[in-house]
Amino acid sequence: MRTVNAYAAPSATEPLVKTTIERRDLLPGDVMIDIAYAGICHSDIHTVRGEWGPIQYPQVVGHEIVGHVTEVGSDVTKYAVGDLVGVGCMVNSCGECEQCLAGQEQYCLRGNIGTYASVDPADGTITQGGYSQAVVVDQDFVLRVPESLDLEKVAPLLCAGITLYSPLHHWKAGPGMQVAIVGLGGLGHMGVKIAAALGAEVTVLSQTTSKQADSLKFGAKAHYATKDPETFEELKGSFDLIINTVSATIDMGAHLSLLKVDGTMVNVGAPSEPLQVPAFALLPGRRSWAGSSIGGIKETQEMLDFCAEHGILPETELISADQVNEAYERVLASDVRYRFVIDAATLA
């Protein structure tokens, strides 16, 4: 067992506090990773505040993790001490069901094991995440981080990056395709960068035009304000694919009207309230409404390599661990462009 410093939520209503947690001894297939940086995801906030259901406290969150391997189990063949690696949103799955065998562990039919707030099959404890100095993970759920990527900025790729890459890849975004990204936040800005690199023509749909310059800088061809009713008249029937990244209710009928015949709107944002989908927004154009989670391990590695090839990185703000509660409030106030990253060295 190894004792490490961490920041944990003591309850759903209290600020995160500095504490220590135990990392289990390595099993033969495990690697120990000293964490260098951990991203802050909106999912972390939803989880610790009990907004996605009850959890066991104290809870350390964080599923955007990068660092170096410091120890390997006796059966490890994929990694060696010193390797630069990452860990995303899951650390295990059944490995036997149809989805796992297809390399889609994120859709494990028995439920994958989350990097935090899940029951670790190795010892029955609750998994604790990346707001900590080190983590122990099965080698099959560790990603190799390309050396060309700026380590300080990589972490959000392990959630925000793959969350957008996966649907863009699945729905074959590329040259000749008109893609709209709803929302230009931590998820949305990655969607713009990745879709543009895939060769699609990208439009950003945001409440206002305040981030228009950023949209164009990230690779979008246009930026429209959804608060302007004329936007929906002008863009009606324009897009093959719409990726909705916002975690708030939107006018689904109006947004679905922007799809071409056979177009698809994909939700990756997770609002706490149900979205109302009028049937007649779908029927006349044979339109589809879908959802998408993260990607499997193979696809996540593909995403990292794609980002290295195209020089894609998230826009980040580096903070010390003792700023995490302030960062949470700023995330909720949309006061970040576009992703916070914790310097894990400040946990020492």
matplotlib code that plots the C-alpha trace (Angstrom):
import matplotlib.pyplot as plt

x = [0.0, 1.1, -0.2, -0.5, -1.9, -5.2, -8.1, -11.4, -15.0, -16.1, -19.8, -22.1, -22.2, -18.8, -15.7, -13.0, -10.2, -6.7, -6.3, -4.5, -5.6, -4.2, -3.3, -3.4, -0.5, 0.1, -1.5, 0.6, -1.1, -1.0, 1.1, 1.7, 1.6, 3.0, 0.5, 1.9, -1.4, -5.1, -7.9, -11.1, -14.2, -17.8, -18.6, -16.3, -18.6, -21.8, -20.5, -19.2, -22.3, -24.5, -26.2, -25.9, -26.9, -25.6, -21.9, -19.7, -17.7, -14.9, -14.5, -11.5, -12.5, -10.6, -10.6, -8.2, -4.8, -1.3, 2.0, 4.9, 5.0, 7.0, 6.4, 5.0, 3.5, 5.2, 3.0, 3.1, 4.3, 2.8, 4.6, 7.9, 9.1, 9.5, 6.9, 4.6, 1.0, -2.6, -5.7, -9.2, -12.7, -12.6, -10.1, -11.7, -14.6, -15.8, -13.6, -16.0, -19.2, -20.0, -19.1, -15.8, -14.7, -15.5, -13.1, -16.0, -15.4, -17.2, -20.5, -19.6, -22.9, -22.1, -21.0, -17.4, -15.5, -15.1, -11.8, -13.7, -16.8, -17.0, -16.3, -12.8, -13.0, -9.4, -10.2, -13.8, -12.9, -14.3, -12.1, -10.4, -9.5, -6.8, -6.8, -3.9, -0.2, -0.4, -2.8, -2.7, -4.4, -4.6, -2.2, -5.1, -6.7, -3.6, -2.9, 0.4, 0.8, 2.8, 6.0, 5.3, 2.2, 2.7, 2.2, 0.8, -2.1, -2.7, -5.0, -8.3, -7.9, -8.6, -12.2, -13.1, -11.0, -12.4, -15.9, -15.9, -13.6, -15.8, -19.0, -17.2, -15.4, -18.5, -20.6, -17.7, -17.1, -14.8, -14.5, -17.8, -19.7, -21.4, -20.9, -22.3, -21.0, -23.5, -21.6, -18.0, -16.9, -14.5, -16.1, -17.2, -13.8, -12.3, -15.1, -14.3, -10.6, -11.1, -13.9, -11.8, -8.8, -10.9, -11.7, -15.4, -16.8, -17.6, -20.1, -20.4, -23.8, -23.4, -25.8, -24.0, -21.2, -18.8, -16.6, -16.7, -13.0, -12.1, -14.4, -12.7, -9.2, -10.0, -11.0, -14.7, -15.9, -18.8, -20.3, -23.9, -25.8, -28.7, -30.3, -31.0, -34.2, -33.0, -30.2, -32.6, -34.3, -31.1, -29.5, -32.6, -31.7, -28.0, -26.1, -25.3, -24.2, -24.8, -22.9, -24.7, -22.1, -24.1, -25.3, -28.4, -31.8, -32.1, -34.9, -34.6, -37.2, -35.3, -32.0, -33.2, -34.7, -31.1, -30.4, -30.5, -32.6, -31.0, -29.0, -28.1, -28.0, -25.8, -25.9, -22.7, -23.7, -25.8, -28.5, -29.9, -33.4, -35.0, -34.9, -38.2, -38.0, -41.0, -41.8, -42.4, -38.8, -37.7, -40.3, -40.3, -36.6, -36.0, -33.7, -32.1, -31.3, -28.6, -26.3, -22.6, -20.3, -16.5, -14.6, -13.0, -9.3, -8.3, -10.3, -8.9, -5.3, -6.3, -7.5, -4.3, -2.2, -4.5, -4.1, -0.3, -0.3, -2.4, -1.0, -4.4, -4.4, -7.1, -6.9, -6.1, -5.5, -3.0, -3.9, -2.5, -4.4, -5.5, -7.4, -9.7, -12.8, -12.4, -12.0, -15.3, -17.1, -15.6, -16.6, -20.2, -20.0, -18.5, -15.5, -12.8, -11.4, -11.5, -10.3, -8.6, -5.7, -4.3, -0.5, -0.2, 3.2, 1.4, -0.1, 3.3]
y = [0.0, 3.5, 6.6, 9.7, 13.2, 14.0, 16.5, 14.9, 15.8, 15.0, 15.4, 16.7, 20.1, 20.8, 22.1, 19.7, 19.3, 18.1, 14.5, 11.3, 8.1, 4.6, 3.2, -0.6, -2.9, -3.8, -6.9, -8.7, -6.7, -3.3, -0.2, 2.6, 6.1, 9.2, 11.9, 15.0, 16.8, 16.2, 17.9, 19.2, 18.0, 19.2, 15.5, 15.8, 18.5, 16.7, 13.6, 15.1, 17.2, 14.1, 15.4, 12.1, 10.0, 9.1, 8.3, 7.2, 9.9, 10.9, 10.9, 11.9, 12.7, 13.4, 11.2, 13.2, 12.0, 12.1, 11.1, 8.6, 5.0, 4.4, 0.7, -2.3, -5.6, -8.9, -9.6, -6.1, -6.1, -2.9, -0.3, 0.2, 2.5, 6.0, 5.8, 8.8, 7.6, 8.7, 7.4, 8.4, 7.8, 4.1, 1.7, -1.7, -3.6, -7.2, -7.9, -10.7, -9.1, -8.3, -4.7, -5.3, -7.9, -5.3, -2.7, -0.6, -1.0, 2.3, 0.4, -2.7, -4.6, -5.2, -1.6, -0.4, 0.5, 4.3, 5.9, 7.2, 6.4, 2.8, -0.5, -1.7, -5.4, -5.9, -5.3, -4.1, -0.5, 2.6, 3.9, 7.3, 9.6, 11.9, 14.8, 12.9, 12.1, 8.6, 6.0, 2.2, 1.0, -2.2, -1.9, -2.6, 0.7, 2.9, 5.0, 5.9, 9.7, 10.9, 12.7, 15.5, 16.7, 19.4, 17.4, 20.3, 20.5, 16.8, 15.7, 17.0, 15.0, 11.9, 13.0, 16.1, 15.0, 11.5, 12.6, 14.6, 12.5, 9.4, 10.7, 12.6, 9.4, 7.2, 9.5, 9.8, 13.6, 14.6, 16.5, 17.6, 17.2, 20.2, 19.9, 22.1, 22.2, 23.5, 25.3, 26.5, 25.3, 22.6, 20.0, 22.2, 23.8, 20.3, 19.4, 22.4, 21.5, 17.8, 18.2, 20.8, 18.6, 15.7, 18.0, 18.9, 22.4, 23.5, 26.0, 26.9, 27.5, 29.5, 31.7, 34.9, 35.9, 36.7, 33.8, 34.2, 35.0, 31.9, 29.7, 30.9, 30.5, 26.9, 26.1, 26.9, 28.6, 30.4, 31.2, 32.0, 33.2, 30.9, 33.8, 35.3, 33.8, 34.6, 32.0, 29.1, 30.6, 31.1, 27.7, 25.5, 22.2, 23.0, 20.3, 16.7, 16.3, 18.4, 17.7, 19.2, 19.7, 21.8, 20.5, 22.6, 22.5, 23.9, 24.2, 20.8, 21.4, 24.5, 22.8, 19.6, 21.8, 22.7, 19.1, 18.0, 15.0, 12.0, 14.3, 13.3, 15.4, 13.8, 14.7, 14.5, 17.0, 15.7, 18.1, 17.4, 17.9, 15.9, 17.3, 17.7, 16.3, 17.1, 14.2, 16.5, 17.8, 14.4, 12.9, 15.2, 15.0, 11.4, 13.0, 11.2, 12.1, 10.1, 10.0, 9.2, 8.5, 8.4, 6.0, 2.6, 2.2, 1.5, 4.6, 6.8, 5.8, 6.6, 10.0, 10.8, 9.8, 11.9, 14.9, 14.5, 14.2, 17.4, 19.4, 19.5, 20.4, 21.9, 25.5, 25.2, 27.2, 25.6, 25.8, 24.6, 21.9, 24.4, 26.4, 23.5, 24.9, 28.3, 26.5, 24.6, 27.9, 29.3, 26.3, 26.7, 30.4, 29.6, 31.6, 29.4, 29.3, 26.4, 23.7, 23.8, 21.5, 20.8, 20.7, 17.6, 18.7, 21.2, 18.2, 17.5]
z = [0.0, -0.7, 1.0, -1.2, -0.8, -2.5, -2.6, -1.7, -1.3, 2.3, 1.4, -1.3, 0.2, 1.6, -0.2, -1.3, 1.3, 1.3, 2.7, 2.2, 0.5, 0.1, -3.2, -3.3, -3.9, -7.5, -9.0, -11.7, -14.5, -12.8, -13.3, -10.7, -12.2, -10.5, -11.6, -13.2, -14.2, -13.7, -15.6, -14.0, -15.8, -15.2, -14.5, -11.4, -10.0, -10.8, -9.1, -5.8, -5.4, -5.8, -8.9, -10.7, -7.8, -4.3, -3.9, -1.0, 0.7, 1.0, -2.7, -4.8, -8.4, -11.6, -14.7, -16.9, -15.7, -17.2, -15.6, -15.6, -14.8, -11.6, -11.0, -13.0, -12.0, -12.8, -15.9, -17.4, -21.0, -22.4, -20.3, -18.5, -15.7, -17.1, -19.8, -20.3, -19.9, -19.4, -17.7, -18.7, -17.5, -16.8, -15.2, -15.9, -17.5, -17.7, -20.7, -21.8, -23.1, -26.8, -26.4, -24.5, -27.1, -29.8, -28.1, -26.8, -23.1, -22.5, -23.3, -21.3, -20.8, -17.2, -16.7, -16.9, -13.7, -13.5, -12.5, -9.5, -7.5, -8.7, -6.9, -7.8, -8.6, -7.4, -3.7, -3.4, -2.4, -4.1, -6.9, -6.2, -9.0, -10.3, -7.8, -6.1, -6.4, -7.8, -9.1, -9.7, -12.9, -14.9, -17.9, -20.4, -19.3, -19.6, -22.6, -24.2, -24.4, -27.5, -26.4, -28.9, -26.9, -24.3, -21.0, -19.2, -21.6, -22.4, -19.5, -20.8, -24.0, -21.8, -21.4, -23.4, -26.3, -26.6, -25.8, -29.0, -31.1, -30.7, -32.2, -34.9, -35.8, -35.5, -37.7, -40.2, -40.0, -42.8, -46.1, -47.6, -44.3, -42.6, -38.8, -36.1, -32.5, -30.0, -27.2, -27.1, -23.7, -22.5, -24.7, -27.6, -28.3, -28.6, -31.0, -33.3, -33.4, -34.0, -36.6, -38.5, -38.5, -39.9, -42.8, -42.0, -42.4, -38.9, -37.6, -33.9, -32.4, -29.1, -27.2, -28.2, -30.5, -27.6, -28.5, -32.2, -32.5, -30.6, -32.8, -36.0, -34.4, -33.5, -37.1, -37.5, -40.7, -39.0, -35.6, -34.9, -31.9, -30.8, -28.9, -32.3, -33.8, -37.3, -36.8, -37.0, -40.1, -41.9, -41.1, -41.4, -43.1, -43.2, -41.2, -41.7, -38.0, -34.9, -31.7, -28.6, -25.9, -23.4, -20.1, -20.1, -21.7, -25.2, -27.7, -29.3, -32.0, -33.2, -33.2, -34.9, -37.7, -38.6, -39.8, -43.4, -44.4, -42.7, -40.5, -36.9, -33.7, -31.0, -27.3, -25.4, -22.8, -19.9, -18.6, -15.2, -16.6, -19.4, -22.9, -24.8, -28.3, -30.5, -32.9, -35.8, -35.5, -36.5, -38.8, -41.8, -42.5, -41.3, -38.7, -35.8, -32.2, -30.6, -27.6, -27.3, -24.3, -24.3, -26.4, -25.8, -25.1, -28.7, -29.9, -27.1, -28.2, -31.8, -30.6, -28.8, -31.8, -34.1, -31.8, -31.9, -35.7, -36.1, -33.1, -31.3, -27.7, -25.4, -24.2, -20.5, -17.4, -14.9, -11.2, -7.9, -6.0, -3.3, -6.0, -6.9, -5.0, -6.7, -10.0, -9.5, -8.9, -12.0, -14.1, -12.9, -13.8, -17.3, -16.3, -17.9, -21.4, -21.6, -19.2, -15.8, -15.1, -11.7, -11.3, -9.2, -7.9, -5.7, -3.7, -2.2]

ax = plt.figure().add_subplot(projection="3d")
ax.plot(x, y, z, "-o")
ax.set_aspect("equal")
plt.show()
